[in-house]
Structures are given as structure tokens and as C-alpha cells.
Amino acid sequence: MQTDSDASVQARAIALLPLIVFLTIFLGSGIYHTLIGTEFAFYQVKAPVAALPAIILAALVYRGKLNQGIEEFLKGASHPNLILMFMVFMLAGAFASVSSTIGSVDATVQLGLSIIPPEFVLPMLFIISAFIATAMGTSMGTIAACAPIAFGFTQATDISVIHAIGAVVGGAMFGDNLSMISDTTIAATSSQKVQLRDKFRVNVWIAVPASILTILIYVMHTSTASNVEYQDFNWVLVLPYLAVFALAFSRLHVLAVLTIGVLLSGLFGLFATPTFDLLQLNAAIYDGFLSMFEVALLSMFLGGLSAIMQREGGLRWLIERIYALTRLLKVGRQRAGEIGISFLVVFSNLFVANNTVAIILSGDMAREVAKEYGVDPKRSAALMDIFSCVVQGLTPYGAQLLLACSIAKLSPVELIGGVYYCWILAIFAVLAIALRFPNIKTA
């Protein structure tokens, strides 16, 4: 590994400053308004506006001509992953808006109440989201499909919005972490040069116990929920959601699943709701787009910032510092390596707000750490995937929390404490490092 000069190291460290400025403005404002008792504290400063000073600073930090810096920002903002995310946001908003307008959400909630006792709503939301995410391989598509239903349950019962949406996000991150077709799983195994099944055999012994404990907490949490009688509902209006859930278990692309959901909601609404017409369908779709505009814009801004930080070596500087710190740890050779690998992906994820990109960025360095410290590559891949999903599920400016909170009209910072699964998974992962568990031998 080459050693940078002091000047270049300083410049690369400065490259991290734009995101720090954004977080200081966005989170600092929310904390301040919370302390002084302002309602909707984290909505007082809009996140995309808070990102503007960071973007200006990123352009100043860029070591090159201003026009080149702008081009680099635009490349990051228009990355294919971000375009996909943008489309998921838009279609999720449209699906949620049309479904709500025609009464599909209410009908689905009443169906759920007719089958599931209120005390089991939270564990079922977690389990259903986990199954769908495992089948789809994407947390975003799962949240888009399940969050409106979860929010609907909070309107019909005394269940907290934070707990219901947190159950969906937690289940979605469980599936994203374990699914064989998840991009995080593929990125982690590819970067560490291991088979999918080998990483899964390690991962499952950490994630499944964490999910079981999460389910038990949800069961105990709602054991005192008041009994709610369900109301009559139109079965036809439930069909769009049933179709989306069924399609989620196919290999159909998430954009196709959401598009079909929007079309079916519109068609069934026109058929089953006399007051619903084409003009209302048009308005509902557009309202759904508008409801997601803020989070979609913020995602593009952060994508551009991330590109400049990568281009200027900010993330490389951070990864190298963590690598150096790993050498100083006195906790046993393999444990030191596993701690270093975990920190690599955690901090990469915090700065790029994308778990797949974080794994790709830190993958080569993590493989070097694993080789130097004698860490089994399948454990390295599992830990990278686990900690990237933990951070992604708890990052208030990450796509998953932004999408869920846009649907539930909730602050992402408020939701962090309600995503029980990610906290529990982090604890189990730390215990796995400390206790050297599980010790899986590759056949």
C-alpha cells in the first residue's frame, strides 16, 4: 500500500467535510428544535436545502476546475443505482397514493385485523416483510409494499407508528442481508471471493437468532393491545396488495412489481369505487410523485456528494485510517481483523448511505485485512453484509428510512430507535466476533 504525502492526506481528509457539514445542519437543527419544544422538529430545515451548503463546499474542496467538479457531482447524482432508487421512490409513492385513495389500504388492514389478533400485528409485519425481502432481494421494494399497510394498522389500532414502520424496516433489512439474490450478498461474497452458500451458513447463525429475539420483543410489546373489531371491507380492493405480495416472491424486477401494483390499484379502483374516475387516478399518481420528491432529490444530492468524496480520496483516507487502527488493537489477531473489517464497512456506509456501495468500496481493503489477520473469508463476507445492513437500516439519510418515513409521515431520526432488529443484529454480530461464533468449516 502506498503512503500518501501529508498534503495529500490532509486534502483527502478534507474531502469528508461536505457530508459532515450536511449532517451538522440537518441533525443539529432537528436536535435544537427538539430541545426547545418545536413540533415536527426535524422538519424545520428541509434535508435537500441542508445539503446545498455541503454541495457548495464539495465544489470548493474538489481539486480541479469548477466545471470538472460539477461534472463529477452530476455523474454521482445520475449513477444507475440512484436512478433505480429514484424510480422506486416515485412508483412507491404512486402505489401508496392510489391504493390509499381507492380504499385499498383500509381494506387490507381490515382483512389483516380479521385474521391477525392485534397483539400479533407487529410480529406478523416483521415476518411478512422478512419473507418478502428474502424473496425479492431488495429492502426498498419490500418497504414500498409493506409500509402503507403497516401505517394503516396504526390508524386502526393503538399500535405506535414508530413500532409498526420499524417492524417493516427491520424485516426488510433481514431479507436484504440473507437473500441469495440481494445485491449486498452478491457484493460481499464477490469481494471476499467466497461462495454464496458459505457466507449464508455463517450469516444465518447470527441473523436468525437476532430475528427470533426481535419477534419475541414484538409479541411482548403488543401483548396488552386493545381488542379491535374489524369492519366490513370490499375484497376487490385487497387484490392489488395481494398481487404485489405474490409478485414479490417471483424474480420480477421491483420496478415491474410496483408498476403492476399501480395499474391494478387504478383498475380495481375504477371498477369497485363509483366515485373514483380517471382524473382522480391521474391526481393520485401525481400526488404520490410529489410526496416522494424531497427524498428523491436528497438521494441524488447525496449521490453527487459521495462521488466527489470518493474522487477526492476522502473515503480512501478513512479506510486507510481504520486499517492502521486495526493494527493497534490488542484483542487477539483474528478478532482485531474482524473488528477492522466491520469498521471499514460501517464508516463507508455512513459516508455513502448505500450498503451495496459501501461493501464495494471497502471490499478490497477488507480482503487484505482478512488475509493479514487470518480471518476466514466467509466470516469476513458475512460481517461486511451484516454491518452494512445494520447501518443502512439506522441511517436517517439512507434510502430505506427516507422511503418508509415518507409513506408514514414520520421523521427518520424518530424511527431509528424503533428498528429493533438492526440494533439486536448489531449486538449479535459483536457477540459473534467476541465469542468467535459460529465456527463453520467449509465442506
C-alpha positions, 0 to 999 in steps of 0.5 A, a space after each residue: 500500500 502506498 503512503 500518501 504525502 501529508 498534503 495529500 492526506 490532509 486534502 483527502 481528509 478534507 474531502 469528508 467535510 461536505 457530508 459532515 457539514 450536511 449532517 451538522 445542519 440537518 441533525 443539529 437543527 432537528 436536535 435544537 428544535 427538539 430541545 426547545 419544544 418545536 413540533 415536527 422538529 426535524 422538519 424545520 430545515 428541509 434535508 435537500 436545502 441542508 445539503 446545498 451548503 455541503 454541495 457548495 463546499 464539495 465544489 470548493 474542496 474538489 481539486 480541479 476546475 469548477 466545471 470538472 467538479 460539477 461534472 463529477 457531482 452530476 455523474 454521482 447524482 445520475 449513477 444507475 443505482 440512484 436512478 433505480 432508487 429514484 424510480 422506486 421512490 416515485 412508483 412507491 409513492 404512486 402505489 401508496 397514493 392510489 391504493 390509499 385513495 381507492 380504499 385499498 389500504 383500509 381494506 387490507 388492514 381490515 382483512 389483516 385485523 380479521 385474521 391477525 389478533 392485534 397483539 400479533 400485528 407487529 410480529 406478523 409485519 416483521 415476518 411478512 416483510 422478512 419473507 418478502 425481502 428474502 424473496 425479492 432481494 431488495 429492502 426498498 421494494 419490500 418497504 414500498 409494499 409493506 409500509 402503507 399497510 403497516 401505517 394503516 394498522 396504526 390508524 386502526 389500532 393503538 399500535 405506535 407508528 414508530 413500532 409498526 414502520 420499524 417492524 417493516 424496516 427491520 424485516 426488510 433489512 433481514 431479507 436484504 442481508 440473507 437473500 441469495 439474490 440481494 445485491 449486498 450478498 452478491 457484493 460481499 461474497 464477490 469481494 471476499 471471493 467466497 461462495 454464496 452458500 458459505 457466507 449464508 451458513 455463517 450469516 444465518 447463525 447470527 441473523 436468525 437468532 437476532 430475528 427470533 429475539 426481535 419477534 419475541 420483543 414484538 409479541 411482548 410489546 403488543 401483548 396488552 393491545 386493545 381488542 379491535 373489531 374489524 369492519 366490513 371491507 370490499 375484497 376487490 380492493 385487497 387484490 392489488 396488495 395481494 398481487 404485489 405480495 405474490 409478485 414479490 416472491 417471483 424474480 420480477 424486477 421491483 420496478 415491474 412489481 410496483 408498476 403492476 401494483 399501480 395499474 391494478 390499484 387504478 383498475 380495481 379502483 375504477 371498477 369497485 369505487 363509483 366515485 373514483 374516475 380517471 382524473 382522480 387516478 391521474 391526481 393520485 399518481 401525481 400526488 404520490 410523485 410529489 410526496 416522494 420528491 424531497 427524498 428523491 432529490 436528497 438521494 441524488 444530492 447525496 449521490 453527487 456528494 459521495 462521488 466527489 468524496 470518493 474522487 477526492 480520496 476522502 473515503 480512501 483516507 478513512 479506510 486507510 485510517 481504520 486499517 492502521 487502527 486495526 493494527 493497534 488493537 490488542 484483542 487477539 489477531 483474528 478478532 482485531 481483523 474482524 473488528 477492522 473489517 466491520 469498521 471499514 464497512 460501517 464508516 463507508 456506509 455512513 459516508 455513502 448511505 448505500 450498503 451495496 456501495 459501501 461493501 464495494 468500496 471497502 471490499 478490497 481493503 477488507 480482503 487484505 485485512 482478512 488475509 493479514 489477520 487470518 480471518 476466514 473469508 466467509 466470516 469476513 463476507 458475512 460481517 461486511 453484509 451484516 454491518 452494512 445492513 445494520 447501518 443502512 437500516 439506522 441511517 436517517 439519510 439512507 434510502 430505506 428510512 427516507 422511503 418508509 418515513 415518507 409513506 408514514 409521515 414520520 421523521 427518520 431520526 424518530 424511527 431509528 430507535 424503533 428498528 429493533 432488529 438492526 440494533 439486536 443484529 448489531 449486538 449479535 454480530 459483536 457477540 459473534 466476533 467476541 465469542 468467535 461464533 459460529 465456527 463453520 468449516 467449509 465442506 
